[in-house]
Amino acid sequence: MTHDARYLRPFPLYVERASGPKKWDVDGNELIDYAMGHGALLLGHAHPAIVEAVTAQVQRGTHYGAGHELELEWAERIRSADAIL
């Protein structure tokens, strides 16, 4: 078990795929994912806009290990959000 919350008796859920608000287990059962990554998947599994954005970034690199423009953009967004509060 990689996480204690996944310890279910008599056996854990074993997922084959997920899309939108649903998951499918290896037996083909369609399930509604009420947890949604504990809030991290607000738009659902494999949302097309997220898949497109991640694909575009992965093609540019995944871990630069150096300063870059995107971290400055992220910092500005955080500062702007703080100003709203």
Solvent accessible surface area in square Angstrom, and as a share of the most:
residue,aa,sasa,rsa
1,M,133,0.59
2,T,122,0.71
3,H,97,0.43
4,D,121,0.63
5,A,65,0.50
6,R,141,0.51
7,Y,125,0.48
8,L,92,0.46
9,R,193,0.71
10,P,122,0.77
11,F,147,0.61
12,P,48,0.30
13,L,81,0.40
14,Y,154,0.58
15,V,58,0.33
16,E,116,0.52
17,R,126,0.46
18,A,30,0.23
19,S,52,0.34
20,G,24,0.23
21,P,78,0.49
22,K,67,0.28
23,K,46,0.19
24,W,41,0.14
25,D,17,0.09
26,V,78,0.45
27,D,120,0.62
28,G,56,0.54
29,N,77,0.39
30,E,96,0.43
31,L,61,0.30
32,I,97,0.49
33,D,11,0.06
34,Y,186,0.71
35,A,57,0.44
36,M,34,0.15
37,G,34,0.33
38,H,162,0.72
39,G,50,0.48
40,A,88,0.68
41,L,57,0.28
42,L,159,0.79
43,L,102,0.51
44,G,11,0.10
45,H,30,0.14
46,A,64,0.49
47,H,62,0.27
48,P,101,0.64
49,A,57,0.44
50,I,87,0.44
51,V,75,0.43
52,E,127,0.57
53,A,60,0.46
54,V,83,0.48
55,T,67,0.39
56,A,54,0.42
57,Q,55,0.25
58,V,82,0.47
59,Q,147,0.65
60,R,159,0.58
61,G,23,0.22
62,T,110,0.64
63,H,162,0.72
64,Y,90,0.34
65,G,70,0.67
66,A,69,0.53
67,G,61,0.59
68,H,63,0.28
69,E,126,0.56
70,L,65,0.33
71,E,80,0.36
72,L,108,0.54
73,E,74,0.33
74,W,163,0.57
75,A,44,0.34
76,E,95,0.42
77,R,151,0.55
78,I,89,0.45
79,R,165,0.60
80,S,66,0.42
81,A,52,0.40
82,D,97,0.50
83,A,88,0.69
84,I,147,0.74
85,L,181,0.90
